[in-house]
Amino acid sequence: MAKGYLIVNVYSDTIANPVKNARVTISKNGRVITSTTTNENGQTEKISLDTVDKSYSEQDQKQTRPYETYDVTVTALGLTNTRIDGVQIFDGVTSIQNIYLTSIDENQGEDVSQIPPNTLWGDYPPYLNPETDNTNPGIAPIILTEVLIPENIIVHDGIPSNTNATNYTVPFLDYIKNVASSEVYSTWPEETIKANILAIISFTLNRIYTEWYRSKGYDFTITSTTSYDQKYTRNGTIFEPISNIVDEIFRNYIRSGIRVEPLLAHFKSNTSEKGYLSQWGSKDLGDRGYSALKILKYYYGNDVNIYEAKTTQSYPYSFTDTLEEGDCGRDIYILQNTLNYIRGSYPGIPVILNPDGYFGSDTRDAVRTFQKVFSLSQTGKVNYQTWYKISYILSAVTDMTNSIYS
């Protein structure tokens, strides 16, 4: 039987507070498959699980679900028992399941949530095209003066008019990884996944740039429903191939011709409708060797190109080049002290003794461990993607520390 893999990360309320020695139990149909505990970084080892053959995710079919699902239960002293059902496992792919525990409430039982099917497998409502044509000037007021990657976005977990739906504040990268993991299959060709992610990023940035919902009086950035936007799945499984590509290209987006706004890049599972990316069609083009840009031009027109947006958050403070062993200077000194500070929450990261601004083997080992914990390429070098994640975790740890002592 085919094998897939699962890593579970357990946190108490926030990513700044990983939970050591949490008991993680994997089950299926009520039968326990395996049980393990988290290490000092709140992470399990990579767990091997049975799944269905990869071929089922490489063809548009509805007979056999192209992934296996498991239920994950987490227990930890002083925290609410939590179970997530429907964690998805693909052939040859590492799934990453983040689980956030809360403090025990005497009136609360086990916290249970269900991950819905991937949109390519499940039945979801069709896109209603509420913009009519959001690419035309004057339909939605363009308020922002430039395209920016925000620190967080607010996701409304329902249709816009549902005032009872919850709003979730989600880090931008986590949102893109979640949507991509909900909308495409992680077994597809890399260039196909990249093209779909660029469409997802561009759709999201169009909503931000035009302040589409805020201009209509709503207090959120985007919805979680396929009728209006893209599928966001609360507590959804993230897949390593998708996560790695998002980390690489999250500042990129597409726009058309001389237009300044990101393209409202519509997509459907399988369509010949003009102006829509066909997800299964893009898979076929990827199999034929098309690059991501060539796939995007095929569906959105030859005047579509890839651009880079700026980030708006306070991190990273600045970054111009890759930092690696043998380098020295102020950036290395800041890196060393930042990793040592993060160690307060993630003690599995090796300590860097006597930070001096020289990138030695101890700094390399600390970087490599950090990359492993946060599912980055374990190069031991600090590129923009690694520094962005380091800065994000620093901000989370700082916020947690300030809340404790304030």
KOLVOSE-20217 format. One line per field, with one value per residue (C-alpha): residue number from 0; residue in one letter; chain; z, x, y. Coordinates in Angstrom, 2 decimals, decimal comma. Each point is the difference from the previous one (the first is absolute). Layout:
# KOLVOSE-20217
resi	[NUM ...] .
resn	[A ...] .
chain	[A ...] .
Z	[Z ...] .
X	[X ...] .
Y	[Y ...] .
# end
This chain:
# KOLVOSE-20217
resi	[0 1 2 3 4 5 6 7 8 9 10 11 12 13 14 15 16 17 18 19 20 21 22 23 24 25 26 27 28 29 30 31 32 33 34 35 36 37 38 39 40 41 42 43 44 45 46 47 48 49 50 51 52 53 54 55 56 57 58 59 60 61 62 63 64 65 66 67 68 69 70 71 72 73 74 75 76 77 78 79 80 81 82 83 84 85 86 87 88 89 90 91 92 93 94 95 96 97 98 99 100 101 102 103 104 105 106 107 108 109 110 111 112 113 114 115 116 117 118 119 120 121 122 123 124 125 126 127 128 129 130 131 132 133 134 135 136 137 138 139 140 141 142 143 144 145 146 147 148 149 150 151 152 153 154 155 156 157 158 159 160 161 162 163 164 165 166 167 168 169 170 171 172 173 174 175 176 177 178 179 180 181 182 183 184 185 186 187 188 189 190 191 192 193 194 195 196 197 198 199 200 201 202 203 204 205 206 207 208 209 210 211 212 213 214 215 216 217 218 219 220 221 222 223 224 225 226 227 228 229 230 231 232 233 234 235 236 237 238 239 240 241 242 243 244 245 246 247 248 249 250 251 252 253 254 255 256 257 258 259 260 261 262 263 264 265 266 267 268 269 270 271 272 273 274 275 276 277 278 279 280 281 282 283 284 285 286 287 288 289 290 291 292 293 294 295 296 297 298 299 300 301 302 303 304 305 306 307 308 309 310 311 312 313 314 315 316 317 318 319 320 321 322 323 324 325 326 327 328 329 330 331 332 333 334 335 336 337 338 339 340 341 342 343 344 345 346 347 348 349 350 351 352 353 354 355 356 357 358 359 360 361 362 363 364 365 366 367 368 369 370 371 372 373 374 375 376 377 378 379 380 381 382 383 384 385 386 387 388 389 390 391 392 393 394 395 396 397 398 399 400 401 402 403 404 405] .
resn	[M A K G Y L I V N V Y S D T I A N P V K N A R V T I S K N G R V I T S T T T N E N G Q T E K I S L D T V D K S Y S E Q D Q K Q T R P Y E T Y D V T V T A L G L T N T R I D G V Q I F D G V T S I Q N I Y L T S I D E N Q G E D V S Q I P P N T L W G D Y P P Y L N P E T D N T N P G I A P I I L T E V L I P E N I I V H D G I P S N T N A T N Y T V P F L D Y I K N V A S S E V Y S T W P E E T I K A N I L A I I S F T L N R I Y T E W Y R S K G Y D F T I T S T T S Y D Q K Y T R N G T I F E P I S N I V D E I F R N Y I R S G I R V E P L L A H F K S N T S E K G Y L S Q W G S K D L G D R G Y S A L K I L K Y Y Y G N D V N I Y E A K T T Q S Y P Y S F T D T L E E G D C G R D I Y I L Q N T L N Y I R G S Y P G I P V I L N P D G Y F G S D T R D A V R T F Q K V F S L S Q T G K V N Y Q T W Y K I S Y I L S A V T D M T N S I Y S] .
chain	[A A A A A A A A A A A A A A A A A A A A A A A A A A A A A A A A A A A A A A A A A A A A A A A A A A A A A A A A A A A A A A A A A A A A A A A A A A A A A A A A A A A A A A A A A A A A A A A A A A A A A A A A A A A A A A A A A A A A A A A A A A A A A A A A A A A A A A A A A A A A A A A A A A A A A A A A A A A A A A A A A A A A A A A A A A A A A A A A A A A A A A A A A A A A A A A A A A A A A A A A A A A A A A A A A A A A A A A A A A A A A A A A A A A A A A A A A A A A A A A A A A A A A A A A A A A A A A A A A A A A A A A A A A A A A A A A A A A A A A A A A A A A A A A A A A A A A A A A A A A A A A A A A A A A A A A A A A A A A A A A A A A A A A A A A A A A A A A A A A A A A A A A A A A A A A A A A A A A A A A A A A A A A A A A A A A A A A A A A A A A A A A A A A A A A A A A A A A A A A A A A A A A A A] .
Z	[0,00 -0,67 2,85 1,00 2,99 2,79 2,35 2,79 1,62 3,32 1,50 2,99 -1,42 -2,08 -2,18 2,57 2,55 -1,25 2,27 1,07 0,82 -1,45 -0,78 -3,69 -1,03 -3,62 -0,62 -2,79 0,35 3,77 -0,13 1,30 -2,65 1,96 2,93 0,74 1,93 -1,05 0,55 1,69 -3,09 0,12 -3,04 -0,68 -2,08 -3,59 0,20 -2,90 -0,88 -2,60 -2,82 -3,56 -3,07 -1,45 -3,36 1,40 0,57 -3,52 -1,83 0,21 1,44 2,69 0,62 2,48 2,43 -0,82 3,60 3,27 3,11 3,66 3,31 2,26 3,73 2,25 3,79 2,25 3,71 0,80 -3,57 -1,71 -1,80 -3,71 -2,95 -3,68 -2,32 -3,69 -0,04 -3,60 -1,07 -3,62 -1,50 0,48 1,53 3,51 1,58 2,70 2,58 2,41 3,09 2,48 3,50 2,44 3,79 1,60 0,47 2,52 -2,23 -3,14 -1,17 -2,72 -2,74 -3,31 -3,54 -3,41 -3,04 -3,10 -3,31 -2,46 -2,42 -2,89 1,75 2,00 -1,15 0,47 -1,18 -3,28 -0,12 -0,22 -1,62 2,32 -1,62 -3,39 -1,29 2,71 -2,53 -1,24 1,64 2,21 0,97 3,22 1,17 -0,13 3,28 0,58 -1,84 -0,45 0,17 3,45 1,78 3,41 3,20 0,57 -1,74 1,50 -1,37 0,39 0,40 -1,96 -2,63 0,39 1,31 2,73 3,07 2,22 -1,86 1,81 -1,17 0,26 -0,05 -2,04 -0,93 -3,75 -0,70 2,04 -1,90 -3,42 1,07 1,38 -3,11 -2,36 2,08 -0,19 -3,73 -1,78 0,46 1,44 -2,32 -3,13 -1,98 1,76 -2,78 0,09 3,77 -0,40 -2,66 2,21 3,03 -2,03 -0,99 3,66 1,16 -2,73 0,78 3,68 -0,70 -2,29 2,89 2,20 -2,59 -0,93 3,61 -1,56 3,18 2,16 -2,67 0,46 3,76 1,07 2,62 -1,76 -2,91 -1,71 0,55 0,30 -2,43 -3,63 -0,90 0,49 0,38 0,64 2,36 3,38 2,41 3,71 1,46 -3,51 -0,85 -1,75 -2,45 -0,07 -3,80 0,06 3,13 -1,55 -3,19 1,94 2,07 -3,25 -1,93 2,52 -1,05 -3,66 -1,73 -3,54 -1,74 -3,52 -2,43 1,31 2,80 3,45 2,12 0,52 -2,33 1,50 -1,16 -0,19 -0,20 -0,19 0,25 -3,67 -2,40 -3,44 1,15 -1,17 2,71 2,37 0,77 -0,31 2,89 -1,71 -3,25 1,75 1,29 -3,59 -1,11 2,88 -1,09 -3,46 1,38 0,07 2,45 2,55 -1,99 -3,25 1,70 1,27 -3,43 -1,55 2,15 0,76 -3,18 -1,30 1,68 3,47 1,83 3,47 2,33 3,53 2,85 3,08 3,51 2,46 3,35 2,30 -0,76 -1,49 1,13 -3,19 -2,19 -3,07 -0,45 1,06 3,25 0,25 1,80 -0,15 -0,20 2,66 0,91 1,73 -1,74 1,35 3,51 -0,17 -1,39 2,82 2,76 -1,63 -0,15 3,61 1,03 -1,91 1,83 3,07 -1,67 -2,20 2,19 -2,64 -2,01 0,94 2,01 -1,74 2,60 0,12 -3,00 -1,72 -3,52 -1,58 -1,74 1,32 0,26 3,14 -1,88 -2,98 2,25 1,72 -3,38 -1,31 3,07 -0,31 -3,66 0,92 2,69 -2,36 -3,12 -1,96 -2,22 2,42 -1,66 3,09 -1,99 0,64 -3,12 0,00 0,65 3,07 1,38 -0,55 2,06 2,69 0,25 0,14 2,84 1,80 -0,18 1,33 2,88 0,84 0,00 2,30 2,38 0,13 0,76 2,92 1,60 -0,88] .
X	[0,00 1,10 1,42 -0,40 1,42 -1,26 1,66 -2,14 0,92 -1,70 -0,30 -1,75 -2,06 2,84 2,89 2,27 -0,91 0,73 -1,16 2,56 -1,04 -3,49 -1,49 -0,93 -2,19 -0,76 -3,13 -2,30 -3,60 0,45 3,08 3,32 2,71 2,89 0,76 2,98 1,04 1,28 3,60 1,20 -0,97 -3,57 0,52 -0,44 2,36 -1,06 -2,70 -0,45 -3,63 -1,77 -1,74 -1,26 2,19 1,13 -1,62 -3,46 1,04 1,40 -3,30 -3,33 -2,08 -2,67 0,14 2,87 0,94 3,63 1,17 -0,59 -1,34 0,84 -1,17 2,58 -0,61 2,29 0,06 2,26 0,02 -2,09 -1,27 -3,25 -0,04 -0,17 -0,91 0,20 -1,75 0,73 3,73 1,04 2,89 1,22 2,36 3,64 -0,90 0,66 -3,11 0,42 -2,77 0,17 -2,17 -0,66 -1,07 -1,79 -0,08 -2,50 -3,48 -2,05 -3,06 1,77 0,37 2,30 0,60 -0,84 0,24 -0,41 2,15 -2,23 1,03 2,32 -2,04 1,07 -1,64 -2,90 -3,15 0,21 -2,23 1,09 1,50 -2,73 2,22 -1,30 2,25 -1,68 3,37 2,33 2,73 -1,95 0,72 -2,74 -1,55 1,98 1,79 3,76 1,16 3,55 2,79 2,21 -0,14 1,07 0,36 -1,65 1,07 -3,50 -3,34 -3,47 -1,92 -3,79 -0,97 -3,24 -1,83 0,36 -3,53 0,28 0,52 0,29 3,06 3,34 2,77 3,49 3,19 2,43 3,65 0,18 2,38 -2,11 -3,09 1,58 1,35 -3,39 -1,95 2,48 -0,12 -3,81 -0,22 2,65 1,73 3,51 1,05 -0,29 3,00 1,88 -0,64 -3,73 -0,11 1,97 -2,41 -3,01 1,65 0,75 -3,67 -1,03 2,42 -1,16 -3,68 0,71 2,07 -2,73 -2,45 2,50 0,98 -3,58 -1,18 -2,89 -1,84 0,98 -1,30 -3,37 -0,01 1,27 2,74 1,96 2,39 -1,37 -2,43 0,66 -2,71 0,43 -3,17 1,80 3,71 2,31 -0,26 1,62 -0,21 0,26 2,62 0,66 2,88 2,95 2,14 3,75 0,42 -2,60 1,49 3,47 -1,22 -2,00 3,08 1,91 -2,49 -2,38 1,02 -0,81 -3,29 -1,33 -1,55 -1,20 1,52 0,27 -2,52 1,47 -2,26 0,70 -2,07 -3,21 1,17 -3,07 0,41 -2,19 0,71 -0,63 -1,23 0,41 -1,57 2,01 1,94 0,00 2,92 -0,97 1,69 -0,06 1,02 2,95 0,99 0,06 2,12 2,41 0,32 0,88 2,85 -1,65 1,51 -2,26 0,03 -0,78 -2,95 -1,29 0,34 -1,87 -3,06 0,20 1,61 3,46 0,07 0,03 3,33 1,38 0,81 1,33 -1,80 1,44 -0,76 -1,72 0,81 2,78 1,99 2,40 1,74 2,07 1,40 2,16 1,95 0,42 1,91 2,18 2,92 3,08 -1,91 0,36 -1,57 -2,95 -2,62 1,69 0,07 -3,72 -0,71 1,93 -1,74 -3,38 0,45 1,21 -3,12 -2,30 1,73 -1,97 -3,06 1,79 2,79 0,80 1,77 3,71 1,29 2,42 2,68 1,52 -1,75 2,69 -1,26 1,90 -2,04 1,70 -1,04 -2,11 -2,04 -0,35 -1,27 -2,48 -1,31 -0,29 -1,97 -2,29 -0,60 -0,83 -2,49 -1,82 0,09 2,47 2,78 2,75 2,90 1,51 -0,06 -2,30 -1,78 -2,97 -2,49 1,89 0,51 -3,66 -0,98 2,58 -1,36 -3,59 0,79 1,96 -3,05 -2,27 2,37 0,38 -3,77 -0,47 2,74 -1,44 -3,49 1,40 1,78 -2,43] .
Y	[0,00 3,58 2,05 3,61 1,86 2,21 2,48 1,45 3,33 0,72 3,48 1,53 2,89 1,45 -1,15 1,66 -2,67 -3,55 -2,82 -2,58 -3,58 0,36 -3,40 -0,28 -2,94 -0,86 -2,06 -1,09 -1,17 -0,02 -2,25 1,34 -0,19 1,48 2,27 2,23 3,12 3,40 1,04 3,18 1,98 -1,29 -2,21 -3,70 -2,06 -0,68 -2,70 -2,44 -0,79 -2,10 1,85 -0,51 -0,01 3,32 -0,82 0,82 3,63 0,32 -0,42 1,76 -2,83 -0,40 -3,75 -0,21 2,75 0,86 0,22 -1,82 1,71 -0,53 1,44 1,65 0,37 2,06 -0,01 2,05 0,80 3,07 0,41 -0,94 -3,34 0,74 -2,20 0,85 -2,42 -0,39 0,77 -0,66 -2,24 -0,21 -2,57 1,06 3,37 1,32 1,52 2,64 0,26 2,93 -0,40 2,79 -1,02 2,27 0,12 -2,36 1,42 -1,97 0,42 -1,16 -3,57 -1,24 2,57 -1,74 1,35 -1,60 0,78 0,07 -1,61 1,67 2,12 -2,25 -2,96 1,42 1,77 3,76 2,84 1,64 3,46 2,64 2,65 2,76 2,57 -0,41 1,16 1,19 0,72 3,04 3,37 1,34 -3,35 -0,21 3,14 -0,34 1,48 -1,20 1,78 -3,06 -3,77 -1,18 -3,34 0,45 -1,70 -1,39 -0,14 -0,43 -2,98 -0,09 -3,64 0,15 2,02 3,79 0,56 -2,65 2,15 -3,09 -1,32 0,30 2,31 -1,50 2,07 -2,10 0,67 0,64 -2,92 -2,40 1,09 -0,59 -3,41 -0,96 1,02 -1,67 -3,19 0,12 0,79 -2,13 -3,34 0,00 -2,86 2,16 1,32 2,80 2,54 -0,80 0,53 3,22 1,32 -0,75 1,62 3,15 0,12 -0,41 2,71 2,38 -0,56 0,70 3,11 1,32 -0,26 1,87 2,62 0,88 -0,31 -1,87 -0,95 2,94 2,38 -1,73 0,53 -3,44 -0,41 -2,77 -0,46 -3,10 -2,88 -3,73 -1,06 -1,03 1,91 3,29 -0,65 -2,96 -2,95 0,64 -2,94 0,70 -2,43 -1,33 -2,32 1,66 -1,97 0,39 0,44 2,80 1,57 0,08 1,70 2,60 0,82 0,51 2,17 1,60 3,53 -0,70 0,65 0,42 2,96 0,64 2,48 3,56 -0,52 0,63 -2,21 -3,71 -2,15 -1,32 -3,42 -2,21 -3,76 -3,09 -3,70 -0,67 2,64 1,52 3,27 2,98 1,80 -2,99 -2,27 -3,66 -1,78 -3,40 1,65 1,64 -3,43 -1,30 2,98 -0,62 -3,62 1,31 2,11 3,44 2,49 1,70 3,26 -1,81 -1,74 3,34 1,63 -2,92 0,76 3,72 1,32 0,80 3,42 -1,61 0,21 -0,65 2,92 0,34 1,73 1,64 -1,25 2,33 -1,54 1,12 -3,13 -0,66 3,21 -0,12 -2,71 0,28 -3,21 -3,62 -0,48 -3,09 -1,58 2,20 3,29 2,64 3,32 1,67 -2,18 -3,15 1,46 0,79 -3,47 -1,69 1,93 -0,52 -3,78 -0,06 1,96 -2,36 -2,90 1,08 -1,51 -2,56 -1,45 -2,63 2,70 -0,19 2,95 2,36 0,67 3,48 1,61 2,01 0,70 -2,90 -2,71 -3,11 -3,64 0,64 2,62 -2,34 -2,81 2,33 1,19 -3,55 -1,12 3,02 -0,87 -3,60 1,04 2,37 -2,20 2,13 -1,32 -1,05 1,82 1,60 3,26 2,93 1,22 2,38 -2,80 -1,28 3,49 0,82 -3,06 0,76 3,53 -1,24 -2,42 2,74 2,25 -2,77 -0,81 3,70 0,50 -2,99 1,19 3,52 -1,36 -2,01 2,94 2,79] .
# end
